[in-house]
Amino acid sequence: MCHEGSPRPPGEPQGAWGKRGGPRRVSNVNLDSAGRPDKNWAGNIAFAAPDFYRPAAVSELRAVVARARQVRVLATGHSFNDMADSPGAQVSLAGLPPEVEVDSANSLVRVAAGLSYAGLAPRLDAKGFALRNMASLPHISVAGACATATHGSGAANQNLAAAITALEFVTADGDIVEFRRGDDSFPGAVVHLGGLGVVTRLVLEVVPAFGISQRVYEDLPLEVLDDHFADIMASGYSVSLFTDWRAPRLTQVWIKQRAGDGSSAPPAAITEAPWFTAPPAPAARNPVPGLPPDTCTQQLGVPGPWFERLPHFRPEFTPSAGDELQSEYLLPATRAVPAVRALSQISDRLAPVLRICEVRMIAADDLWLSPCYRQDSVAFHFTWMPDTAAVLPVVTLMEQRLAPFGARPHWGKIFTTSAADLGSRYDRLPDFLDLMNHYDPAGKFRNAYTARYLGR
Ligand SMILES: Cc1cc2nc3c(=O)[nH]c(=O)nc-3n(C[C@H](O)[C@H](O)[C@H](O)COP(=O)(O)OP(=O)(O)OC[C@H]3O[C@@H](n4cnc5c(N)ncnc54)[C@H](O)[C@@H]3O)c2cc1C
């Protein structure tokens, strides 16, 4: 049984709350026979949390948190590791009212933490506003994405969390604490990995709604990156390079170009002429070679609203042929080309376990645990075959090859980087640990993930 707005009193027998039964995959989540999430979206993590709550009001959430000995939020479960699991309770915010309050005068929107980008974007667009950027998938929750510094692409686009101007937490004793931009600890609280409390509301900066068109180009030799990486990444508002590492070429280049931004001529990047020798795809494409394109957002240069072009995948489809795993590493954009060469040297190890690799750029920010902290970054993303045992040794090998570049792993994906190495790559990690100690002195929001990677 799933708890709709009725937190389980401490000590009540587990049986009254339903046992985790055989998994049943519905839409984007894995639900057990009692209708509660049993595994993450990818199915590689079986949640061990014995209790699950789905409060219908913030007051109920506060009571759940205050009474729990251990608690973590499970949002849409799209992370590929155990960060959303808990040794005690998991709590879903999907039952809270899905508030979206636009403050037009100040170009801000206040959003309920349980909302997904797919739920938020059309409501924002209807009011004439847009988010600056989106990730490849709109199904993820705003709060969950920001907690892990999720990003899209674009040399001038920061990660999604950088849009936050304020956020409200329920802290360990059930109190509400608000962090606002300008507060000393605000940059530490925005990318929080679930370790400071339960975020209930976020305030995001918005911009006037805009149009985008995207075009896909195919078969660009990898060597073109040697001299043109920066030009290529600057040739659109958002650019994604794809390779399967089976040959020294980019299988696809996706260029998303803003429309109506003042320039009268169509940008060269989205014409039908070859681009850096790469011909435009004659039909819509899926980034994973061989998969049908119908799950993907519209291409071929057809203009459309920002939220129907910035993600690669459409909200109405489950965006994958089946299970997959993901890893991603971010490093200084200035090291992109040597990092591509380092990965080329292990392409024979990458290719057999890989569906597709995507290379993106993200602008620097000031958020303590952001992988883009104070550095314009290039991100190397890997969508793996769903075979953890085969993938993990390759992940470790790749980390060794990317270590000289100070690569920071995506917090929500699969990585084997040690706590010591993470500590050496995040200057402000000690300050974040102080925040954890301050707001959660008894360790209510800690779990195996925080113990492994943060030493807490
Ligand atoms: C198909 C697919 C495509 C993806 N594409 C991208 C991409 O383009 N770019 C990218 O950067 N990442 C991408 N990701 C990764 C994904 O964005 C992150 O893993 C993200 O954190 C998932 O969000 P979620 O809402 O599912 O959060 P969950 O996985 O449910 O939770 C993530 C973490 O946030 C915490 N958390 C969530 N909500 C709250 C809250 N309200 N209060 C406190 N803590 C909270 C959880 O406890 C957990 O620790 C993709 C993932 C998938 C499956």
Ligand as a Chemical Component Dictionary entry (heavy atoms), coordinates in Angstrom:
data_LIG
# 
_chem_comp.id                   LIG 
_chem_comp.type                 NON-POLYMER 
_chem_comp.pdbx_formal_charge   0 
_chem_comp.three_letter_code    LIG 
# 
loop_
_chem_comp_atom.comp_id 
_chem_comp_atom.atom_id 
_chem_comp_atom.alt_atom_id 
_chem_comp_atom.type_symbol 
_chem_comp_atom.charge 
_chem_comp_atom.model_Cartn_x 
_chem_comp_atom.model_Cartn_y 
_chem_comp_atom.model_Cartn_z 
_chem_comp_atom.pdbx_ordinal 
LIG C1  C1  C 0 17.069 8.879  -19.764 1  
LIG C2  C2  C 0 17.801 9.841  -18.882 2  
LIG C3  C3  C 0 18.321 11.000 -19.420 3  
LIG C4  C4  C 0 19.059 11.884 -18.628 4  
LIG N1  N1  N 0 19.541 13.019 -19.209 5  
LIG C5  C5  C 0 20.311 13.852 -18.484 6  
LIG C6  C6  C 0 20.844 15.027 -19.061 7  
LIG O1  O1  O 0 20.548 15.369 -20.205 8  
LIG N2  N2  N 0 21.671 15.791 -18.311 9  
LIG C7  C7  C 0 22.014 15.455 -17.031 10 
LIG O2  O2  O 0 22.796 16.194 -16.423 11 
LIG N3  N3  N 0 21.467 14.377 -16.438 12 
LIG C8  C8  C 0 20.633 13.574 -17.134 13 
LIG N4  N4  N 0 20.080 12.479 -16.531 14 
LIG C9  C9  C 0 20.337 12.242 -15.104 15 
LIG C10 C10 C 0 19.244 12.853 -14.256 16 
LIG O3  O3  O 0 18.970 14.173 -14.665 17 
LIG C11 C11 C 0 19.657 12.935 -12.783 18 
LIG O4  O4  O 0 19.990 11.673 -12.313 19 
LIG C12 C12 C 0 18.562 13.560 -11.922 20 
LIG O5  O5  O 0 19.046 13.769 -10.627 21 
LIG C13 C13 C 0 17.326 12.707 -11.858 22 
LIG O6  O6  O 0 16.291 13.452 -11.251 23 
LIG P1  P1  P 0 15.106 12.718 -10.493 24 
LIG O7  O7  O 0 14.017 13.725 -10.367 25 
LIG O8  O8  O 0 14.767 11.432 -11.129 26 
LIG O9  O9  O 0 15.771 12.519 -9.057  27 
LIG P2  P2  P 0 16.024 11.175 -8.217  28 
LIG O10 O10 O 0 16.864 10.258 -8.995  29 
LIG O11 O11 O 0 14.740 10.660 -7.710  30 
LIG O12 O12 O 0 16.851 11.823 -7.013  31 
LIG C14 C14 C 0 18.136 12.353 -7.217  32 
LIG C15 C15 C 0 18.693 12.847 -5.888  33 
LIG O13 O13 O 0 18.053 14.059 -5.507  34 
LIG C16 C16 C 0 17.461 13.930 -4.230  35 
LIG N5  N5  N 0 16.213 14.675 -4.274  36 
LIG C17 C17 C 0 15.280 14.657 -5.245  37 
LIG N6  N6  N 0 14.289 15.502 -4.946  38 
LIG C18 C18 C 0 14.603 16.073 -3.759  39 
LIG C19 C19 C 0 13.961 17.010 -2.920  40 
LIG N7  N7  N 0 12.793 17.554 -3.247  41 
LIG N8  N8  N 0 14.555 17.336 -1.760  42 
LIG C20 C20 C 0 15.745 16.789 -1.402  43 
LIG N9  N9  N 0 16.392 15.892 -2.154  44 
LIG C21 C21 C 0 15.821 15.542 -3.325  45 
LIG C22 C22 C 0 17.257 12.440 -4.043  46 
LIG O14 O14 O 0 17.215 12.066 -2.678  47 
LIG C23 C23 C 0 18.490 11.883 -4.718  48 
LIG O15 O15 O 0 19.566 11.968 -3.835  49 
LIG C24 C24 C 0 19.285 11.600 -17.259 50 
LIG C25 C25 C 0 18.716 10.452 -16.703 51 
LIG C26 C26 C 0 17.972 9.587  -17.496 52 
LIG C27 C27 C 0 17.362 8.375  -16.892 53 
# 
loop_
_chem_comp_bond.comp_id 
_chem_comp_bond.atom_id_1 
_chem_comp_bond.atom_id_2 
_chem_comp_bond.value_order 
_chem_comp_bond.pdbx_ordinal 
LIG C1  C2  SING 1  
LIG C2  C3  SING 2  
LIG C2  C26 DOUB 3  
LIG C3  C4  DOUB 4  
LIG C4  N1  SING 5  
LIG C4  C24 SING 6  
LIG N1  C5  DOUB 7  
LIG C5  C6  SING 8  
LIG C5  C8  SING 9  
LIG C6  O1  DOUB 10 
LIG C6  N2  SING 11 
LIG N2  C7  SING 12 
LIG C7  O2  DOUB 13 
LIG C7  N3  SING 14 
LIG N3  C8  DOUB 15 
LIG C8  N4  SING 16 
LIG N4  C9  SING 17 
LIG N4  C24 SING 18 
LIG C9  C10 SING 19 
LIG C10 O3  SING 20 
LIG C10 C11 SING 21 
LIG C11 O4  SING 22 
LIG C11 C12 SING 23 
LIG C12 O5  SING 24 
LIG C12 C13 SING 25 
LIG C13 O6  SING 26 
LIG O6  P1  SING 27 
LIG P1  O7  DOUB 28 
LIG P1  O8  SING 29 
LIG P1  O9  SING 30 
LIG O9  P2  SING 31 
LIG P2  O10 DOUB 32 
LIG P2  O11 SING 33 
LIG P2  O12 SING 34 
LIG O12 C14 SING 35 
LIG C14 C15 SING 36 
LIG C15 O13 SING 37 
LIG C15 C23 SING 38 
LIG O13 C16 SING 39 
LIG C16 N5  SING 40 
LIG C16 C22 SING 41 
LIG N5  C17 SING 42 
LIG N5  C21 SING 43 
LIG C17 N6  DOUB 44 
LIG N6  C18 SING 45 
LIG C18 C19 SING 46 
LIG C18 C21 DOUB 47 
LIG C19 N7  SING 48 
LIG C19 N8  DOUB 49 
LIG N8  C20 SING 50 
LIG C20 N9  DOUB 51 
LIG N9  C21 SING 52 
LIG C22 O14 SING 53 
LIG C22 C23 SING 54 
LIG C23 O15 SING 55 
LIG C24 C25 DOUB 56 
LIG C25 C26 SING 57 
LIG C26 C27 SING 58 
# 
